[in-house]
């Protein structure tokens, strides 16, 4: 199973009769694709930041702000979807 899909899968415990049963609720395909796209953009922007520093020798705060925003979005989706 895909690690992103596994991380976004909800597990709910339901009492049935004498015991407890765990039900897995898979995430929607749109959510999985959105998280994959955001992670890919973080990787691309990180490479862009490294290239910017290597060739121009300066730090780009705009690229860093985009990376920070995407990381916050991805972690927020993962945390909010699990609860």
Secondary structure, 3 states (H helix, E strand, C coil): CCHHHHHHCEEEEEEECCEEEEEEECCCHHHHHHHHHHHHHHHHHHHHHHHHHHHHCCCCHHHHHHHHHHHHHHHHHHHHHHC
